[in-house]
Amino acid sequence: MKVPDRVLVVGGVAAGMSAASQIRRRLPKTRVTVFERGDYISYGACGLPYNIEDPEREIEDLVVLTAEHARKKRGIDLRLRHEARELDVDRGTLTVVDLDSGTESQAPFDALVIATGARAIRLPLDGFDLPGVEVLRDLTDGAAIKDALKDGPKSAVIVGAGYIGLEMAHVLTERGLSVTVLEKLPQLLPGWHEETVAMVADTLSSHGVEFHTGATVTAAEAGPDGRVAAVLTDDGRFDADLVLVAVGVRPNVELAATGGLRIGDTGAIWVSQQQQTSHEAVWSAGDCAEAYHRVLRRNAWIPLGTTANKQGRIAGANVLGLGQRFQGIVGTAGFVVFDLEIARSGLSEDQAKVEGFDPVAVTIRQRSRAHGYPDGVPVQVRLVADRETGLVLGGEFVGREGAALRSNTLATALAGHMTVADLQSLDLVYAPPFASVWDPVLVAANQLIKKVG
Ligand SMILES: Cc1cc2nc3c(=O)[nH]c(=O)nc-3n(C[C@H](O)[C@H](O)[C@H](O)COP(=O)(O)OP(=O)(O)OC[C@H]3O[C@@H](n4cnc5c(N)ncnc54)[C@H](O)[C@@H]3O)c2cc1C
């Protein structure tokens, strides 16, 4: 394959900058231009909740690589506030608009990486465009929420009880607001097991967070100052000086669609494990793209920063013809709510059924430290496997200590297509300060093996 002279990258956060940096590092002579429609590049969006929690920290602390560093040290031709509007794969051009001057130009490429990410879903309801109604997706959103907090709001409503909504319930409570979470579906953390959710619900309640499930939001109302003052549901009215809409994200596939690239069944851009799209000169990575799922053995869409960074690197290497392969995700994710760690990897029982497995599962509780060692707390593990083959399919972890990182053991087992018997026989670390002689993962496997085979 001929090494391309001109590479364009659209999107300058995790996936885009990983790809651009990879190309420049491996082949410093290649011309790489990054178009980013926003004001920032390369920041850790995952750190937004924790940054918002601390009024002393600047939002820019989250920037990993400044525009100046990218240009001067990495030699990347970075164009901030430039939006790519149209892709012509036959001519090998992008139509780009400079958002400040309004000037439109054609940018030719030999290879293109689309790393346009995802956007927060907004609610198309009355009042959800009022000042004080926010989403949390990028650095600008984070700055807006931090600014709003300077006005000393007393109450917040969070619409959506997924992981970002609950992380922010914690953050806004710590910032002194009285917080109500409204969730349309019948449980907090839709898709998680009820025993995990029960521990999360207890933690929220014990910190004074009010929550309502099965609550359909209908509108938001303004106060006398024109800012949001309340959220209305089919079940009542909730005062809110600040509203956060956290109902999920959608992949930004519009640019790819203008070029006729294949969009997968998930709604994100279809990519091969080489991160190549349906056109040979176009690669894609990060939240706008699908990712190969090792348990499902097909593409899935689970937009996370860890995947964006890995895929971006691989897209960059493959633009240069290195033929690298993205090995795949297993759906590992974690977060904290107050002092509670919550994590998962793989499939839930419900997902496993939909995928044609015959799942069996157990929930166990084991101390985070050895018996007799002070201050141990329960770690709750839910483990799911296929009844017939014993193949480990997934699980969830929740506890006040030593819970989240234990999901890495499960993630490793899933990547290796291990059975419950394999998992049960793992030589995991034991020392009284951080595990019992039977690690919680092993205890779960010991129980689950009774149900398989
Ligand atoms: C609050 C929060 C907490 C999170 N916590 C975690 C976590 O703990 N762990 C984890 O793994 N992940 C987490 N994530 C997810 C993680 O931040 C994303 O997966 C990651 O940012 C994806 O990177 P990306 O480069 O693919 O996309 P994005 O970050 O969405 O970046 C895409 C960029 O492309 C630009 N763009 C889009 N279209 C165009 C266009 N046409 N022209 C020019 N530019 C364009 C956008 O302006 C944007 O800057 C969290 C996200 C949020 C919001």
The ligand as an ORCA input file, in Angstrom:
! r2SCAN-3c Opt
* xyz 0 1
  C     -19.292     13.045     31.738
  C     -18.621     11.938     30.985
  C     -17.977     10.935     31.692
  C     -17.344      9.896     30.999
  N     -16.708      8.932     31.726
  C     -16.050      7.947     31.068
  C     -15.308      6.993     31.795
  O     -15.225      7.041     33.027
  N     -14.654      6.011     31.092
  C     -14.701      5.965     29.716
  O     -14.061      5.088     29.125
  N     -15.403      6.874     29.000
  C     -16.061      7.869     29.639
  N     -16.742      8.813     28.923
  C     -16.827      8.689     27.445
  C     -15.615      9.336     26.772
  O     -15.464     10.646     27.194
  C     -15.832      9.280     25.268
  O     -15.943      7.928     24.907
  C     -14.681      9.901     24.492
  O     -14.648     11.283     24.696
  C     -14.860      9.623     22.993
  O     -13.866     10.271     22.281
  P     -14.029     10.568     20.731
  O     -12.779     11.234     20.299
  O     -14.463      9.355     20.018
  O     -15.278     11.547     20.615
  P     -15.615     12.970     21.217
  O     -15.019     13.151     22.565
  O     -17.095     13.109     21.080
  O     -14.893     13.972     20.228
  C     -15.321     14.137     18.906
  C     -14.953     15.528     18.448
  O     -15.286     15.638     17.080
  C     -15.747     16.945     16.826
  N     -16.578     16.910     15.613
  C     -17.719     16.212     15.412
  N     -18.172     16.382     14.163
  C     -17.308     17.226     13.563
  C     -17.256     17.779     12.249
  N     -18.171     17.483     11.333
  N     -16.219     18.608     11.956
  C     -15.273     18.904     12.895
  N     -15.284     18.412     14.141
  C     -16.287     17.567     14.473
  C     -16.543     17.287     18.068
  O     -16.617     18.702     18.219
  C     -15.723     16.639     19.174
  O     -14.822     17.542     19.767
  C     -17.378      9.861     29.586
  C     -18.040     10.886     28.874
  C     -18.636     11.914     29.561
  C     -19.326     13.004     28.777
*
